[in-house]
């Protein structure tokens, strides 16, 4: 299997692109309080470098994080030693009985797993529903079509001793977003280059809401987590399992 978010990109993502996880956490914790879920296990699918897990454990929850990137998991384990982390596909991991499942920052869109497609996503929804305790919630967000409206976009972000360049192109017929990522990180006196290509299947929010309803969830669609507004063409969901 191809490796994603290797050492340098994982480091850059952790230090330079942590707003999504950190700014969404207060809104997610508020949702849990509103649903009277103040303790228990949170399964965090696509946990990345453990930023969400850090906030959840501070609030008193137990966390099991899953991510396909070994480098991300290494950072997460160092950051949140009292949480548990597994390396693996979020689409294939065994889902234990839990009060909450989260998947923050469009993780369910990624096509890292060769078997990931719409049916795989529906199967995941079904397995999550079965694993959640009555009254439990599944909180996640997705990227929708419209990430790139025309042609190819290019941009870069620079930090201390690193820079990352990203080229994005959207196949509007197939609703697939391609991100070509080139990273440079200073190691000693030289900069080390790495290249990755990430593909995402983009989903319409109404389609995802319908699939969740079919599984049995009560569904609320949002464009924000509390005070944190999601990027353009993104949607978040609260999927509740009835008591």
SULBEL-V82863 format. One record per pair of residues at least 24 apart in sequence whose C-alpha atoms are under 8 Angstrom apart, sorted by sequence separation. I is the first residue (numbers start at 0). J is the second residue. D is the distance in Angstrom with one decimal. If there is no record, write none. Layout:
i=I j=J d=D
i=I j=J d=D
This chain:
i=47 j=71 d=5.2
i=48 j=72 d=6.0
i=65 j=89 d=6.3
i=88 j=112 d=6.7
i=145 j=169 d=7.9
i=160 j=184 d=5.9
i=161 j=185 d=6.1
i=175 j=199 d=5.5
i=176 j=200 d=6.5
i=216 j=240 d=5.3
i=217 j=241 d=7.3
i=47 j=72 d=6.6
i=48 j=73 d=7.6
i=49 j=74 d=7.2
i=50 j=75 d=7.5
i=53 j=78 d=7.2
i=56 j=81 d=8.0
i=90 j=115 d=7.1
i=160 j=185 d=5.1
i=175 j=200 d=4.7
i=176 j=201 d=6.9
i=215 j=240 d=7.2
i=216 j=241 d=7.3
i=48 j=74 d=5.2
i=49 j=75 d=4.2
i=53 j=79 d=5.8
i=56 j=82 d=7.4
i=174 j=200 d=6.1
i=175 j=201 d=5.8
i=24 j=51 d=6.3
i=28 j=55 d=7.5
i=48 j=75 d=4.4
i=49 j=76 d=7.5
i=52 j=79 d=7.1
i=65 j=92 d=7.8
i=100 j=127 d=7.4
i=144 j=171 d=7.3
i=174 j=201 d=5.3
i=211 j=238 d=7.2
i=47 j=75 d=7.1
i=174 j=202 d=7.4
i=208 j=236 d=7.8
i=21 j=50 d=6.4
i=49 j=78 d=6.7
i=90 j=119 d=7.0
i=20 j=50 d=6.1
i=21 j=51 d=6.4
i=24 j=54 d=6.6
i=28 j=58 d=8.0
i=48 j=78 d=7.8
i=49 j=79 d=6.8
i=52 j=82 d=7.4
i=90 j=120 d=7.3
i=144 j=174 d=6.0
i=146 j=176 d=7.6
i=204 j=234 d=6.3
i=20 j=51 d=5.5
i=24 j=55 d=7.6
i=100 j=131 d=7.8
i=94 j=126 d=7.2
i=99 j=131 d=6.8
i=17 j=50 d=7.4
i=21 j=54 d=7.6
i=90 j=123 d=6.2
i=94 j=127 d=6.8
i=97 j=130 d=6.4
i=98 j=131 d=5.6
i=107 j=140 d=7.8
i=108 j=141 d=6.4
i=96 j=130 d=4.6
i=97 j=131 d=5.2
i=98 j=132 d=5.5
i=105 j=139 d=7.7
i=106 j=140 d=7.9
i=107 j=141 d=6.6
i=108 j=142 d=6.7
i=13 j=48 d=6.2
i=95 j=130 d=6.1
i=96 j=131 d=5.7
i=97 j=132 d=6.0
i=103 j=138 d=7.8
i=104 j=139 d=7.8
i=105 j=140 d=5.4
i=106 j=141 d=7.3
i=94 j=130 d=6.3
i=96 j=132 d=6.6
i=98 j=134 d=7.7
i=99 j=135 d=5.6
i=100 j=136 d=6.5
i=101 j=137 d=5.8
i=102 j=138 d=6.6
i=103 j=139 d=5.4
i=104 j=140 d=6.3
i=105 j=141 d=4.4
i=98 j=135 d=4.7
i=99 j=136 d=5.1
i=100 j=137 d=4.7
i=101 j=138 d=4.8
i=102 j=139 d=4.6
i=103 j=140 d=6.0
i=104 j=141 d=7.2
i=105 j=142 d=5.7
i=97 j=135 d=7.6
i=98 j=136 d=6.7
i=99 j=137 d=5.8
i=100 j=138 d=6.3
i=101 j=139 d=5.5
i=102 j=140 d=6.9
i=9 j=48 d=7.6
i=99 j=138 d=7.7
i=45 j=89 d=6.4
i=44 j=89 d=5.6
i=42 j=94 d=7.9
i=42 j=97 d=7.1
i=41 j=97 d=6.4
i=44 j=100 d=7.3
i=46 j=102 d=7.3
i=40 j=97 d=5.1
i=41 j=98 d=6.3
i=42 j=99 d=6.3
i=43 j=100 d=5.9
i=44 j=101 d=6.1
i=45 j=102 d=6.0
i=46 j=103 d=7.6
i=144 j=201 d=5.4
i=39 j=97 d=7.0
i=40 j=98 d=5.7
i=41 j=99 d=4.7
i=42 j=100 d=4.7
i=43 j=101 d=4.8
i=44 j=102 d=4.8
i=45 j=103 d=7.3
i=143 j=201 d=4.9
i=144 j=202 d=6.5
i=39 j=98 d=6.1
i=40 j=99 d=6.5
i=41 j=100 d=5.6
i=42 j=101 d=6.2
i=43 j=102 d=5.8
i=44 j=103 d=7.8
i=142 j=201 d=5.7
i=143 j=202 d=4.9
i=144 j=203 d=6.8
i=41 j=101 d=7.1
i=141 j=201 d=7.6
i=142 j=202 d=6.6
i=143 j=203 d=5.4
i=9 j=70 d=6.1
i=10 j=71 d=7.8
i=45 j=106 d=5.7
i=141 j=202 d=7.1
i=143 j=204 d=6.9
i=9 j=71 d=5.6
i=36 j=98 d=7.3
i=44 j=106 d=7.6
i=5 j=68 d=6.9
i=141 j=204 d=7.7
i=3 j=67 d=7.4
i=4 j=68 d=5.8
i=5 j=69 d=7.5
i=6 j=70 d=5.2
i=3 j=68 d=5.9
i=5 j=70 d=5.8
i=6 j=71 d=7.8
i=2 j=68 d=7.0
i=4 j=70 d=6.9
i=5 j=71 d=7.9
i=4 j=71 d=7.1
i=20 j=103 d=6.9
i=20 j=104 d=7.1
i=116 j=200 d=7.8
i=19 j=104 d=6.6
i=146 j=231 d=7.4
i=111 j=197 d=7.4
i=128 j=214 d=7.4
i=146 j=232 d=6.3
i=110 j=197 d=7.5
i=111 j=198 d=7.4
i=124 j=211 d=6.8
i=128 j=215 d=7.6
i=145 j=232 d=6.0
i=109 j=197 d=7.4
i=110 j=198 d=5.5
i=128 j=216 d=7.4
i=144 j=232 d=6.7
i=109 j=198 d=6.0
i=110 j=199 d=5.5
i=121 j=210 d=6.9
i=125 j=214 d=5.9
i=143 j=232 d=5.1
i=109 j=199 d=4.4
i=110 j=200 d=6.7
i=121 j=211 d=8.0
i=124 j=214 d=7.0
i=142 j=232 d=6.1
i=143 j=233 d=5.6
i=108 j=199 d=5.0
i=109 j=200 d=6.5
i=142 j=233 d=4.6
i=143 j=234 d=7.4
i=108 j=200 d=5.1
i=141 j=233 d=5.7
i=142 j=234 d=6.7
i=108 j=201 d=6.2
i=140 j=233 d=7.0
i=141 j=234 d=5.6
i=108 j=202 d=7.6
i=140 j=234 d=5.4
i=141 j=235 d=6.4
i=140 j=235 d=3.9
i=139 j=235 d=5.6
i=140 j=236 d=6.0
i=138 j=235 d=7.3
i=139 j=236 d=5.5
i=138 j=236 d=5.6
i=139 j=237 d=7.1
i=36 j=135 d=7.7
i=137 j=236 d=7.8
i=138 j=237 d=4.8
i=34 j=134 d=7.6
i=137 j=237 d=5.9
i=138 j=238 d=6.4
i=136 j=237 d=6.6
i=137 j=238 d=5.0
i=136 j=238 d=5.6
i=137 j=239 d=6.4
i=136 j=239 d=4.5
i=135 j=239 d=6.0
i=136 j=240 d=6.2
i=31 j=136 d=7.9
i=134 j=239 d=6.5
i=135 j=240 d=5.5
i=134 j=240 d=5.2
i=135 j=241 d=7.7
i=133 j=240 d=5.7
i=134 j=241 d=5.2
i=3 j=111 d=7.6
i=132 j=240 d=7.6
i=133 j=241 d=5.7
i=134 j=242 d=4.6
i=131 j=240 d=7.2
i=133 j=242 d=4.3
i=27 j=138 d=7.7
i=128 j=240 d=6.8
i=15 j=158 d=6.9
i=11 j=161 d=7.2
i=11 j=163 d=7.9
i=8 j=182 d=6.5
i=7 j=182 d=7.3
i=7 j=183 d=7.8
i=7 j=184 d=6.5
i=8 j=193 d=7.9
i=7 j=193 d=7.5
i=4 j=195 d=7.8
i=3 j=195 d=7.1
i=29 j=225 d=7.6
i=27 j=224 d=6.2
i=26 j=224 d=4.6
i=27 j=225 d=7.3
i=25 j=224 d=7.7
i=26 j=225 d=4.0
i=24 j=224 d=7.7
i=25 j=225 d=7.0
i=26 j=226 d=6.8
i=23 j=224 d=5.3
i=26 j=227 d=7.4
i=23 j=225 d=7.2
i=23 j=227 d=5.8
i=22 j=227 d=6.0
